Amino acid sequence: MRTTEKRTLKMNDHSPGFSENRMIRWCYRLEDGLLILALVSMIIMAVLQILLRIVFHTGVVWGDEFVRVLVLWLGLLGAVSASRNDSHIRIDLVSRYLPERLKAGAGGAMQLATALICGVAAWYGGRFVLMEFEYQGRAFAAVPAWVCELIIPLGFAVIALRYIMLSLNRFRTIIKKSS
């Protein structure tokens, strides 16, 4: 029996961790779905704006603002997606010159630093969204600005949590290897 078949049998067998794995997969699908929806919506609106301007010399009044908001959402949803497997772009000069035995620890420390920075960004992003909520400004059409900016604290919070988990897993692996 292959390993994928064994895994499938275990998950269908309601083994420990089954519901957590299903929930994680569901969250990944939700992220991917939102990313695809934002990208497709942005492409459709941009093409529609171009066609309306060329053919009818007009456009959707709030179309440009909508595309700008979607660029923000795409950027942060893409960053959230990249944080799944620690796939972010990084400047990693220090670990190139570290001895092999110190690289894993430095990587865990960098993941913790990333989590801290993203946590601070989530905190201040949340404060920003709260101020926008109190101000009650509009982004486009009748959509409140705070709804469009909600991705800022949520995205950075998810990235922070993922990097905390990644660093804890890395440190756990280091401890197991040294024991």
C-alpha positions in Angstrom: 0.0 0.0 0.0 1.4 3.4 -1.0 1.9 6.2 1.6 -0.9 8.3 0.1 -3.3 5.4 0.4 -2.3 4.9 4.0 -2.8 8.6 4.8 -6.2 8.5 3.2 -7.2 5.4 5.2 -6.0 7.1 8.4 -7.9 10.3 7.7 -11.1 8.3 6.9 -10.5 6.3 10.0 -10.9 9.5 12.1 -7.4 9.4 13.5 -6.1 12.2 15.7 -5.4 15.3 13.7 -8.0 14.5 11.0 -10.2 17.5 11.8 -7.3 19.8 12.1 -5.9 18.8 8.7 -9.4 19.2 7.1 -9.7 22.7 8.7 -6.3 23.7 7.5 -7.1 22.5 4.0 -10.4 24.4 4.1 -8.5 27.6 5.1 -6.0 27.1 2.3 -8.9 26.6 -0.2 -10.6 29.8 1.2 -7.3 31.8 0.7 -6.9 30.4 -2.8 -10.5 31.2 -3.6 -10.2 34.7 -2.4 -7.0 35.2 -4.3 -8.5 33.9 -7.5 -11.7 35.9 -7.0 -9.6 39.1 -6.5 -7.5 38.5 -9.5 -10.3 37.6 -11.8 -12.4 40.6 -10.6 -9.4 42.9 -11.1 -8.8 41.7 -14.6 -12.5 41.9 -15.6 -12.8 45.5 -14.2 -9.6 46.7 -15.8 -10.6 45.2 -19.2 -14.1 46.6 -18.8 -12.8 50.1 -18.0 -10.5 50.0 -21.1 -13.2 48.8 -23.4 -15.8 51.3 -22.1 -13.3 54.2 -22.5 -12.2 53.2 -26.0 -15.7 52.3 -27.4 -18.1 54.6 -25.4 -15.7 57.3 -24.1 -16.9 56.6 -20.5 -16.2 54.1 -17.8 -17.4 52.8 -14.4 -17.2 55.8 -12.1 -15.7 53.7 -9.2 -13.8 51.2 -11.3 -10.4 52.6 -10.8 -10.7 52.8 -7.1 -12.1 49.2 -7.1 -9.0 48.0 -9.0 -6.7 49.8 -6.5 -8.4 48.0 -3.6 -8.1 44.7 -5.4 -4.3 45.3 -5.9 -4.0 45.8 -2.1 -6.0 42.6 -1.5 -4.0 40.6 -4.1 -0.7 41.7 -2.6 -1.7 40.7 1.0 -3.5 37.5 0.0 -0.4 36.6 -2.0 1.8 37.2 1.0 -0.5 35.1 3.2 -0.3 32.3 0.6 3.5 32.6 0.5 3.6 32.3 4.3 2.2 28.8 4.2 5.5 27.2 3.4 7.9 30.0 4.4 8.2 31.0 0.7 8.6 34.8 1.2 11.3 36.7 -0.5 14.1 37.2 2.0 17.4 38.8 2.3 19.3 36.0 3.9 23.0 37.0 3.8 23.8 36.0 7.4 22.8 32.3 7.1 25.0 31.9 4.0 28.1 32.5 6.1 27.0 30.7 9.3 28.3 27.3 10.1 25.9 24.5 9.2 25.0 23.8 12.9 23.9 27.4 13.5 21.8 27.8 10.3 18.6 26.2 11.6 18.7 28.3 14.8 19.2 31.5 12.8 16.4 30.5 10.5 14.1 30.1 13.5 15.1 33.4 14.9 14.4 35.1 11.5 11.0 33.4 11.5 10.3 34.8 15.0 11.5 38.3 13.9 9.2 38.1 10.9 6.3 37.1 13.2 7.0 40.0 15.4 7.2 42.5 12.6 4.0 41.2 11.0 2.3 41.2 14.5 3.2 44.9 14.9 1.9 45.6 11.3 -1.3 43.8 12.2 -1.7 45.8 15.4 -1.3 49.1 13.7 -3.3 48.0 10.7 -6.1 47.2 13.1 -5.9 50.6 14.6 -5.9 52.2 11.2 -9.1 50.2 10.2 -10.7 51.2 13.5 -10.0 54.9 12.7 -11.5 54.5 9.3 -14.5 52.8 10.8 -15.0 55.8 13.2 -14.4 58.3 10.4 -17.0 56.4 8.1 -15.3 57.3 4.9 -16.2 55.6 1.6 -13.8 53.8 -0.7 -15.9 53.6 -3.8 -19.6 53.4 -4.5 -21.3 52.8 -1.1 -18.5 50.6 0.2 -17.0 51.8 3.5 -13.2 52.3 3.4 -12.6 50.2 6.5 -14.1 47.1 4.7 -11.6 47.5 1.9 -8.7 47.9 4.3 -9.7 45.0 6.6 -7.2 42.8 4.7 -4.3 44.8 6.3 -4.6 43.6 9.9 -6.1 40.2 8.9 -3.4 39.4 6.4 -0.5 40.4 8.7 -2.1 38.6 11.6 -2.3 35.3 9.7 1.3 35.7 8.5 2.4 36.4 12.0 0.7 33.3 13.3 2.1 31.2 10.6 5.6 32.4 11.2 5.2 31.7 15.0 4.2 28.2 14.1 7.0 27.7 11.6 9.6 28.9 14.1 8.2 26.7 16.9 8.3 23.7 14.5 11.9 24.6 13.6 13.0 24.9 17.2 11.2 21.6 18.0 13.2 19.9 15.2 16.4 21.4 16.5 15.7 20.1 20.0 14.8 16.6 18.8 18.0 16.4 16.8 20.2 17.5 19.7 18.6 15.0 22.1 
